[in-house]
C-alpha cells in the first residue's frame, strides 16, 4: 500500500493493537480422518473475528483434533469425542487476548455421521 487515494487500510490506527495479536493457536488434526476441512472452517471463523491472530496447523494422530492457545491445550477431540463450537473457541481467544486464565473447552459438537 502506497497511500494512493481510494486505498483502504485494514490495519488498526497507530498505537492501537489489532485484536488477537500476541495470541498463538496451534491446531493438530488427523488428515486421513478428513478433519482438514473442519480446521479450515474454524481457522476462517477465528481470522474473521481476530485478524491479528497467529494460527497454524500440524498433522496429528488418528482421530486427533487438538487445540492449543499459547502452548496450553484448551480442546481435545480425543477427550471430548467431537469438535469445538466456534463460540467457545472465540471466547477462549478473547480470554487469552485479555490475559485472563484459560479453561479447557468441554462442550463439543458430534462429528458428522453418515448413515
MARKOL-897285 format. One record per atom (N, C-alpha, C): residue number from 1; y, x, z; residue in three letters. Coordinates in Angstrom, 2 decimals. Last residue first. Layout:
+-----+---------+---------+---------+--------+
: num :       Y :       X :       Z : residu :
+-----+---------+---------+---------+--------+
: NUM :       Y :       X :       Z :    ALA :
...
+-----+---------+---------+---------+--------+
END
This chain:
+-----+---------+---------+---------+--------+
: num :       Y :       X :       Z : residu :
+-----+---------+---------+---------+--------+
: 115 :  -42.16 :  -25.06 :    7.47 :    UNK :
: 115 :  -43.38 :  -25.86 :    7.65 :    UNK :
: 115 :  -44.19 :  -25.94 :    6.39 :    UNK :
: 114 :  -40.52 :  -22.40 :    8.81 :    UNK :
: 114 :  -40.87 :  -23.04 :    7.55 :    UNK :
: 114 :  -42.18 :  -23.76 :    7.75 :    UNK :
: 113 :  -37.97 :  -22.09 :   11.10 :    UNK :
: 113 :  -39.41 :  -22.24 :   10.96 :    UNK :
: 113 :  -39.67 :  -22.98 :    9.65 :    UNK :
: 112 :  -35.49 :  -19.80 :   12.18 :    UNK :
: 112 :  -35.92 :  -20.86 :   11.25 :    UNK :
: 112 :  -37.44 :  -20.89 :   11.16 :    UNK :
: 111 :  -35.31 :  -19.15 :   15.72 :    UNK :
: 111 :  -35.35 :  -18.70 :   14.33 :    UNK :
: 111 :  -35.83 :  -19.85 :   13.44 :    UNK :
: 110 :  -33.19 :  -20.98 :   17.99 :    UNK :
: 110 :  -34.51 :  -20.60 :   17.49 :    UNK :
: 110 :  -34.42 :  -20.09 :   16.06 :    UNK :
: 109 :  -30.50 :  -19.43 :   19.67 :    UNK :
: 109 :  -30.94 :  -20.50 :   18.75 :    UNK :
: 109 :  -32.28 :  -20.06 :   18.17 :    UNK :
: 108 :  -30.00 :  -18.71 :   23.11 :    UNK :
: 108 :  -30.36 :  -18.31 :   21.76 :    UNK :
: 108 :  -30.79 :  -19.53 :   20.95 :    UNK :
: 107 :  -28.50 :  -17.40 :   26.05 :    UNK :
: 107 :  -28.69 :  -18.55 :   25.14 :    UNK :
: 107 :  -29.08 :  -18.02 :   23.77 :    UNK :
: 106 :  -27.95 :  -15.00 :   27.22 :    UNK :
: 106 :  -29.31 :  -15.52 :   27.39 :    UNK :
: 106 :  -29.57 :  -16.76 :   26.54 :    UNK :
: 105 :  -26.29 :  -12.03 :   27.11 :    UNK :
: 105 :  -26.33 :  -13.35 :   26.48 :    UNK :
: 105 :  -27.77 :  -13.85 :   26.58 :    UNK :
: 104 :  -25.25 :  -10.27 :   29.99 :    UNK :
: 104 :  -26.25 :  -10.44 :   28.95 :    UNK :
: 104 :  -26.20 :  -11.88 :   28.42 :    UNK :
: 103 :  -21.80 :   -9.49 :   30.36 :    UNK :
: 103 :  -23.02 :  -10.13 :   30.86 :    UNK :
: 103 :  -23.96 :  -10.30 :   29.69 :    UNK :
: 102 :  -19.40 :   -6.96 :   31.01 :    UNK :
: 102 :  -20.22 :   -7.72 :   30.07 :    UNK :
: 102 :  -21.43 :   -8.30 :   30.77 :    UNK :
: 101 :  -16.20 :   -7.00 :   32.65 :    UNK :
: 101 :  -17.63 :   -6.65 :   32.63 :    UNK :
: 101 :  -18.40 :   -7.55 :   31.67 :    UNK :
: 100 :  -13.23 :   -6.46 :   30.60 :    UNK :
: 100 :  -14.00 :   -7.22 :   31.60 :    UNK :
: 100 :  -15.47 :   -6.81 :   31.53 :    UNK :
:  99 :  -11.58 :   -5.40 :   28.71 :    UNK :
:  99 :  -12.05 :   -4.50 :   29.75 :    UNK :
:  99 :  -12.81 :   -5.21 :   30.86 :    UNK :
:  98 :  -10.96 :   -6.98 :   26.59 :    UNK :
:  98 :  -10.08 :   -7.08 :   27.76 :    UNK :
:  98 :  -10.51 :   -6.18 :   28.90 :    UNK :
:  97 :  -13.06 :   -6.45 :   24.90 :    UNK :
:  97 :  -11.70 :   -6.10 :   24.46 :    UNK :
:  97 :  -10.73 :   -6.08 :   25.63 :    UNK :
:  96 :  -15.16 :   -7.61 :   26.33 :    UNK :
:  96 :  -15.13 :   -6.16 :   26.14 :    UNK :
:  96 :  -13.73 :   -5.69 :   25.76 :    UNK :
:  95 :  -14.43 :  -10.34 :   26.07 :    UNK :
:  95 :  -14.52 :   -9.71 :   27.40 :    UNK :
:  95 :  -14.43 :   -8.19 :   27.28 :    UNK :
:  94 :  -14.65 :  -10.61 :   23.30 :    UNK :
:  94 :  -13.37 :  -10.86 :   23.96 :    UNK :
:  94 :  -13.34 :  -10.18 :   25.32 :    UNK :
:  93 :  -17.39 :  -10.16 :   23.03 :    UNK :
:  93 :  -16.44 :   -9.22 :   22.42 :    UNK :
:  93 :  -15.06 :   -9.37 :   23.07 :    UNK :
:  92 :  -18.37 :  -12.42 :   24.31 :    UNK :
:  92 :  -18.70 :  -11.10 :   24.85 :    UNK :
:  92 :  -17.75 :  -10.04 :   24.30 :    UNK :
:  91 :  -17.37 :  -14.39 :   22.56 :    UNK :
:  91 :  -16.92 :  -14.36 :   23.96 :    UNK :
:  91 :  -17.20 :  -13.00 :   24.59 :    UNK :
:  90 :  -18.86 :  -13.79 :   20.29 :    UNK :
:  90 :  -17.39 :  -13.69 :   20.23 :    UNK :
:  90 :  -16.82 :  -13.61 :   21.64 :    UNK :
:  89 :  -21.41 :  -14.43 :   21.25 :    UNK :
:  89 :  -21.10 :  -13.05 :   20.89 :    UNK :
:  89 :  -19.59 :  -12.83 :   20.85 :    UNK :
:  88 :  -21.10 :  -17.20 :   21.60 :    UNK :
:  88 :  -21.45 :  -16.36 :   22.75 :    UNK :
:  88 :  -21.13 :  -14.89 :   22.48 :    UNK :
:  87 :  -20.56 :  -18.07 :   18.99 :    UNK :
:  87 :  -19.55 :  -18.26 :   20.04 :    UNK :
:  87 :  -19.83 :  -17.40 :   21.27 :    UNK :
:  86 :  -22.97 :  -17.53 :   17.62 :    UNK :
:  86 :  -21.75 :  -16.78 :   17.31 :    UNK :
:  86 :  -20.74 :  -16.87 :   18.44 :    UNK :
:  85 :  -25.91 :  -17.25 :   19.52 :    UNK :
:  85 :  -24.90 :  -18.14 :   18.97 :    UNK :
:  85 :  -23.65 :  -17.30 :   18.75 :    UNK :
:  84 :  -28.61 :  -15.00 :   18.64 :    UNK :
:  84 :  -27.46 :  -15.39 :   19.46 :    UNK :
:  84 :  -26.59 :  -16.42 :   18.74 :    UNK :
:  83 :  -32.00 :  -16.13 :   18.00 :    UNK :
:  83 :  -30.80 :  -15.39 :   17.62 :    UNK :
:  83 :  -29.62 :  -15.86 :   18.47 :    UNK :
:  82 :  -34.98 :  -15.85 :   20.03 :    UNK :
:  82 :  -34.15 :  -16.45 :   18.98 :    UNK :
:  82 :  -32.98 :  -15.55 :   18.65 :    UNK :
:  81 :  -36.32 :  -14.61 :   22.13 :    UNK :
:  81 :  -37.10 :  -15.33 :   21.14 :    UNK :
:  81 :  -36.29 :  -15.98 :   20.02 :    UNK :
:  80 :  -35.36 :  -13.02 :   24.22 :    UNK :
:  80 :  -34.97 :  -14.43 :   24.16 :    UNK :
:  80 :  -35.73 :  -15.26 :   23.13 :    UNK :
:  79 :  -36.43 :  -10.43 :   23.88 :    UNK :
:  79 :  -36.48 :  -11.07 :   25.20 :    UNK :
:  79 :  -36.27 :  -12.58 :   25.11 :    UNK :
:  78 :  -36.03 :   -9.94 :   21.21 :    UNK :
:  78 :  -37.36 :   -9.67 :   21.75 :    UNK :
:  78 :  -37.53 :  -10.32 :   23.13 :    UNK :
:  77 :  -33.37 :  -10.34 :   20.94 :    UNK :
:  77 :  -34.26 :  -11.38 :   20.40 :    UNK :
:  77 :  -35.67 :  -11.18 :   20.95 :    UNK :
:  76 :  -30.97 :   -9.60 :   23.23 :    UNK :
:  76 :  -32.26 :   -9.13 :   22.73 :    UNK :
:  76 :  -33.09 :  -10.31 :   22.25 :    UNK :
:  75 :  -27.68 :   -8.56 :   24.00 :    UNK :
:  75 :  -28.57 :   -9.59 :   23.49 :    UNK :
:  75 :  -29.83 :   -8.95 :   22.96 :    UNK :
:  74 :  -26.46 :   -6.40 :   25.12 :    UNK :
:  74 :  -25.97 :   -7.72 :   25.55 :    UNK :
:  74 :  -26.83 :   -8.85 :   25.02 :    UNK :
:  73 :  -26.64 :   -3.13 :   26.11 :    UNK :
:  73 :  -27.42 :   -4.19 :   25.49 :    UNK :
:  73 :  -26.95 :   -5.54 :   26.02 :    UNK :
:  72 :  -23.88 :   -1.04 :   25.68 :    UNK :
:  72 :  -24.60 :   -1.89 :   26.63 :    UNK :
:  72 :  -25.33 :   -3.00 :   25.88 :    UNK :
:  71 :  -22.36 :    0.37 :   23.83 :    UNK :
:  71 :  -23.53 :    1.01 :   24.40 :    UNK :
:  71 :  -24.33 :    0.19 :   25.38 :    UNK :
:  70 :  -20.42 :   -1.50 :   23.02 :    UNK :
:  70 :  -20.02 :   -0.28 :   23.72 :    UNK :
:  70 :  -21.19 :    0.36 :   24.47 :    UNK :
:  69 :  -22.93 :   -3.75 :   22.82 :    UNK :
:  69 :  -21.47 :   -3.66 :   22.77 :    UNK :
:  69 :  -21.09 :   -2.47 :   23.65 :    UNK :
:  68 :  -25.84 :   -4.36 :   20.91 :    UNK :
:  68 :  -25.17 :   -3.56 :   21.95 :    UNK :
:  68 :  -23.67 :   -3.63 :   21.73 :    UNK :
:  67 :  -28.46 :   -6.48 :   20.16 :    UNK :
:  67 :  -27.02 :   -6.25 :   20.01 :    UNK :
:  67 :  -26.50 :   -5.48 :   21.21 :    UNK :
:  66 :  -31.38 :   -6.83 :   18.20 :    UNK :
:  66 :  -30.80 :   -6.40 :   19.47 :    UNK :
:  66 :  -29.32 :   -6.07 :   19.24 :    UNK :
:  65 :  -33.89 :   -7.96 :   16.99 :    UNK :
:  65 :  -32.50 :   -8.32 :   16.68 :    UNK :
:  65 :  -31.76 :   -8.09 :   17.99 :    UNK :
:  64 :  -37.26 :   -7.34 :   15.95 :    UNK :
:  64 :  -36.05 :   -6.95 :   16.68 :    UNK :
:  64 :  -34.78 :   -7.56 :   16.11 :    UNK :
:  63 :  -39.64 :   -7.71 :   14.61 :    UNK :
:  63 :  -39.11 :   -8.82 :   15.41 :    UNK :
:  63 :  -37.80 :   -8.54 :   16.11 :    UNK :
:  62 :  -40.43 :   -4.34 :   14.58 :    UNK :
:  62 :  -40.85 :   -5.68 :   14.21 :    UNK :
:  62 :  -40.32 :   -6.72 :   15.18 :    UNK :
:  61 :  -37.49 :   -2.22 :   15.12 :    UNK :
:  61 :  -38.91 :   -2.55 :   15.07 :    UNK :
:  61 :  -39.17 :   -4.00 :   14.71 :    UNK :
:  60 :  -34.57 :   -1.71 :   13.03 :    UNK :
:  60 :  -35.34 :   -1.70 :   14.27 :    UNK :
:  60 :  -36.78 :   -2.07 :   14.03 :    UNK :
:  59 :  -31.81 :   -0.14 :   11.52 :    UNK :
:  59 :  -33.11 :   -0.77 :   11.35 :    UNK :
:  59 :  -33.92 :   -0.61 :   12.63 :    UNK :
:  58 :  -28.52 :   -1.03 :   12.33 :    UNK :
:  58 :  -29.56 :    0.00 :   12.43 :    UNK :
:  58 :  -30.90 :   -0.73 :   12.26 :    UNK :
:  57 :  -25.04 :   -1.50 :   11.66 :    UNK :
:  57 :  -26.42 :   -1.96 :   11.76 :    UNK :
:  57 :  -27.35 :   -0.76 :   11.80 :    UNK :
:  56 :  -21.85 :   -1.86 :   13.30 :    UNK :
:  56 :  -22.79 :   -1.17 :   12.42 :    UNK :
:  56 :  -24.19 :   -1.72 :   12.65 :    UNK :
:  55 :  -18.43 :   -2.36 :   13.72 :    UNK :
:  55 :  -19.76 :   -2.96 :   13.80 :    UNK :
:  55 :  -20.68 :   -2.24 :   12.82 :    UNK :
:  54 :  -15.43 :   -2.30 :   15.29 :    UNK :
:  54 :  -16.38 :   -1.41 :   14.62 :    UNK :
:  54 :  -17.77 :   -2.01 :   14.81 :    UNK :
:  53 :  -12.63 :   -4.49 :   14.75 :    UNK :
:  53 :  -13.84 :   -4.10 :   15.47 :    UNK :
:  53 :  -14.71 :   -3.17 :   14.62 :    UNK :
:  52 :  -10.39 :   -5.59 :   13.64 :    UNK :
:  52 :  -10.34 :   -4.18 :   14.03 :    UNK :
:  52 :  -11.60 :   -3.67 :   14.68 :    UNK :
:  51 :  -10.82 :   -8.35 :   13.23 :    UNK :
:  51 :  -10.82 :   -7.44 :   12.08 :    UNK :
:  51 :  -10.86 :   -5.95 :   12.46 :    UNK :
:  50 :  -12.30 :  -10.68 :   14.71 :    UNK :
:  50 :  -11.83 :   -9.38 :   15.22 :    UNK :
:  50 :  -11.85 :   -8.35 :   14.09 :    UNK :
:  49 :  -12.97 :  -12.89 :   13.13 :    UNK :
:  49 :  -12.31 :  -13.10 :   14.42 :    UNK :
:  49 :  -11.64 :  -11.82 :   14.93 :    UNK :
:  48 :  -14.18 :  -11.64 :   10.97 :    UNK :
:  48 :  -13.14 :  -12.66 :   10.73 :    UNK :
:  48 :  -12.31 :  -12.87 :   12.00 :    UNK :
:  47 :  -16.08 :  -10.05 :   12.18 :    UNK :
:  47 :  -14.96 :   -9.40 :   11.49 :    UNK :
:  47 :  -13.82 :  -10.38 :   11.22 :    UNK :
:  46 :  -17.84 :  -12.08 :   13.06 :    UNK :
:  46 :  -17.19 :  -11.20 :   14.03 :    UNK :
:  46 :  -15.95 :  -10.56 :   13.41 :    UNK :
:  45 :  -18.71 :  -13.17 :   10.65 :    UNK :
:  45 :  -18.03 :  -14.02 :   11.62 :    UNK :
:  45 :  -17.25 :  -13.19 :   12.63 :    UNK :
:  44 :  -19.96 :  -10.89 :    9.56 :    UNK :
:  44 :  -18.85 :  -11.52 :    8.85 :    UNK :
:  44 :  -18.03 :  -12.39 :    9.81 :    UNK :
:  43 :  -22.04 :  -10.47 :   11.36 :    UNK :
:  43 :  -21.01 :   -9.44 :   11.18 :    UNK :
:  43 :  -19.78 :  -10.01 :   10.51 :    UNK :
:  42 :  -23.56 :  -12.81 :   10.92 :    UNK :
:  42 :  -22.95 :  -12.57 :   12.23 :    UNK :
:  42 :  -21.81 :  -11.55 :   12.12 :    UNK :
:  41 :  -24.35 :  -12.36 :    8.26 :    UNK :
:  41 :  -23.63 :  -13.59 :    8.62 :    UNK :
:  41 :  -22.88 :  -13.40 :    9.95 :    UNK :
:  40 :  -25.75 :   -9.95 :    8.53 :    UNK :
:  40 :  -24.57 :  -10.02 :    7.66 :    UNK :
:  40 :  -23.71 :  -11.24 :    7.99 :    UNK :
:  39 :  -27.88 :  -10.75 :   10.27 :    UNK :
:  39 :  -26.92 :   -9.71 :   10.66 :    UNK :
:  39 :  -25.64 :   -9.82 :    9.85 :    UNK :
:  38 :  -29.15 :  -12.60 :    8.62 :    UNK :
:  38 :  -28.60 :  -13.05 :    9.90 :    UNK :
:  38 :  -27.57 :  -12.04 :   10.41 :    UNK :
:  37 :  -29.99 :  -10.90 :    6.58 :    UNK :
:  37 :  -29.06 :  -12.00 :    6.27 :    UNK :
:  37 :  -28.39 :  -12.52 :    7.54 :    UNK :
:  36 :  -31.84 :   -9.26 :    7.94 :    UNK :
:  36 :  -30.59 :   -8.68 :    7.42 :    UNK :
:  36 :  -29.56 :   -9.77 :    7.13 :    UNK :
:  35 :  -34.25 :  -10.30 :    8.67 :    UNK :
:  35 :  -33.13 :  -10.54 :    9.58 :    UNK :
:  35 :  -31.81 :   -9.95 :    9.09 :    UNK :
:  34 :  -36.75 :  -10.09 :    7.51 :    UNK :
:  34 :  -35.73 :  -10.87 :    6.81 :    UNK :
:  34 :  -34.49 :  -11.13 :    7.65 :    UNK :
:  33 :  -38.64 :   -8.43 :    8.49 :    UNK :
:  33 :  -38.67 :   -9.80 :    9.00 :    UNK :
:  33 :  -37.64 :  -10.69 :    8.31 :    UNK :
:  32 :  -37.97 :   -5.95 :    7.46 :    UNK :
:  32 :  -39.10 :   -6.66 :    6.86 :    UNK :
:  32 :  -39.21 :   -8.13 :    7.32 :    UNK :
:  31 :  -35.77 :   -5.35 :    9.29 :    UNK :
:  31 :  -35.53 :   -5.67 :    7.87 :    UNK :
:  31 :  -36.72 :   -6.40 :    7.23 :    UNK :
:  30 :  -34.83 :   -6.13 :   12.41 :    UNK :
:  30 :  -36.05 :   -5.91 :   11.64 :    UNK :
:  30 :  -35.80 :   -6.34 :   10.20 :    UNK :
:  29 :  -31.88 :   -4.51 :   13.78 :    UNK :
:  29 :  -32.67 :   -5.66 :   13.33 :    UNK :
:  29 :  -33.86 :   -5.23 :   12.49 :    UNK :
:  28 :  -29.29 :   -3.87 :   15.93 :    UNK :
:  28 :  -30.56 :   -3.33 :   15.45 :    UNK :
:  28 :  -31.42 :   -4.51 :   15.05 :    UNK :
:  27 :  -25.94 :   -3.47 :   15.90 :    UNK :
:  27 :  -26.98 :   -4.50 :   15.79 :    UNK :
:  27 :  -28.20 :   -3.84 :   15.19 :    UNK :
:  26 :  -23.32 :   -2.40 :   17.85 :    UNK :
:  26 :  -24.47 :   -1.94 :   17.06 :    UNK :
:  26 :  -25.50 :   -3.06 :   17.09 :    UNK :
:  25 :  -19.83 :   -2.31 :   18.16 :    UNK :
:  25 :  -21.06 :   -3.12 :   18.20 :    UNK :
:  25 :  -22.11 :   -2.47 :   17.31 :    UNK :
:  24 :  -17.11 :   -1.32 :   20.04 :    UNK :
:  24 :  -18.11 :   -0.89 :   19.06 :    UNK :
:  24 :  -19.38 :   -1.70 :   19.26 :    UNK :
:  23 :  -13.69 :   -1.63 :   20.44 :    UNK :
:  23 :  -14.99 :   -2.21 :   20.76 :    UNK :
:  23 :  -15.95 :   -1.82 :   19.64 :    UNK :
:  22 :  -11.37 :   -0.64 :   19.46 :    UNK :
:  22 :  -11.89 :    0.02 :   20.65 :    UNK :
:  22 :  -13.23 :   -0.54 :   21.09 :    UNK :
:  21 :  -10.13 :   -3.80 :   18.45 :    UNK :
:  21 :  -10.18 :   -2.35 :   18.26 :    UNK :
:  21 :  -10.60 :   -1.70 :   19.57 :    UNK :
:  20 :   -9.89 :   -6.48 :   19.04 :    UNK :
:  20 :  -11.24 :   -5.93 :   18.88 :    UNK :
:  20 :  -11.29 :   -4.44 :   18.69 :    UNK :
:  19 :   -6.78 :   -6.88 :   17.44 :    UNK :
:  19 :   -7.82 :   -7.45 :   18.31 :    UNK :
:  19 :   -9.19 :   -6.87 :   17.99 :    UNK :
:  18 :   -4.72 :   -4.02 :   17.21 :    UNK :
:  18 :   -5.49 :   -5.02 :   16.49 :    UNK :
:  18 :   -6.60 :   -5.55 :   17.39 :    UNK :
:  17 :   -1.85 :   -3.65 :   19.19 :    UNK :
:  17 :   -3.23 :   -3.24 :   18.94 :    UNK :
:  17 :   -3.96 :   -4.38 :   18.24 :    UNK :
:  16 :    1.45 :   -2.78 :   18.31 :    UNK :
:  16 :    0.51 :   -3.84 :   18.68 :    UNK :
:  16 :   -0.90 :   -3.38 :   18.31 :    UNK :
:  15 :    2.96 :   -0.75 :   17.31 :    UNK :
:  15 :    2.92 :   -0.90 :   18.76 :    UNK :
:  15 :    1.95 :   -1.97 :   19.23 :    UNK :
:  14 :    3.80 :   -2.48 :   14.32 :    UNK :
:  14 :    3.76 :   -1.22 :   15.07 :    UNK :
:  14 :    3.80 :   -1.47 :   16.58 :    UNK :
:  13 :    1.72 :   -5.41 :   13.71 :    UNK :
:  13 :    3.02 :   -4.74 :   13.78 :    UNK :
:  13 :    2.91 :   -3.46 :   14.60 :    UNK :
:  12 :   -1.55 :   -4.99 :   12.17 :    UNK :
:  12 :   -0.68 :   -5.52 :   13.21 :    UNK :
:  12 :    0.66 :   -4.79 :   13.20 :    UNK :
:  11 :   -2.18 :   -5.43 :    8.65 :    UNK :
:  11 :   -2.16 :   -4.58 :    9.84 :    UNK :
:  11 :   -1.24 :   -5.20 :   10.89 :    UNK :
:  10 :   -1.93 :   -6.72 :    6.35 :    UNK :
:  10 :   -2.74 :   -7.39 :    7.36 :    UNK :
:  10 :   -2.81 :   -6.59 :    8.65 :    UNK :
:   9 :    0.89 :   -7.06 :    4.30 :    UNK :
:   9 :    0.12 :   -6.18 :    5.17 :    UNK :
:   9 :   -0.64 :   -7.01 :    6.20 :    UNK :
:   8 :    1.42 :   -7.87 :    0.98 :    UNK :
:   8 :    1.28 :   -8.39 :    2.34 :    UNK :
:   8 :    0.41 :   -7.45 :    3.14 :    UNK :
:   7 :    3.82 :   -7.41 :   -1.57 :    UNK :
:   7 :    2.60 :   -6.98 :   -0.91 :    UNK :
:   7 :    2.60 :   -7.49 :    0.52 :    UNK :
:   6 :    6.33 :   -8.17 :   -2.45 :    UNK :
:   6 :    5.22 :   -9.09 :   -2.69 :    UNK :
:   6 :    3.91 :   -8.66 :   -2.06 :    UNK :
:   5 :    7.54 :   -4.94 :   -3.27 :    UNK :
:   5 :    7.81 :   -6.34 :   -2.93 :    UNK :
:   5 :    6.60 :   -7.19 :   -3.28 :    UNK :
:   4 :    5.71 :   -2.09 :   -2.04 :    UNK :
:   4 :    6.22 :   -2.87 :   -3.16 :    UNK :
:   4 :    6.50 :   -4.29 :   -2.71 :    UNK :
:   3 :    4.61 :   -0.40 :   -0.17 :    UNK :
:   3 :    5.85 :   -1.09 :    0.18 :    UNK :
:   3 :    6.46 :   -1.86 :   -0.97 :    UNK :
:   2 :    2.16 :    0.61 :   -0.90 :    UNK :
:   2 :    3.31 :    1.48 :   -1.02 :    UNK :
:   2 :    4.64 :    0.77 :   -0.80 :    UNK :
:   1 :   -1.17 :    0.85 :    0.00 :    UNK :
:   1 :    0.00 :    0.00 :    0.00 :    UNK :
:   1 :    1.23 :    0.89 :    0.00 :    UNK :
+-----+---------+---------+---------+--------+
END
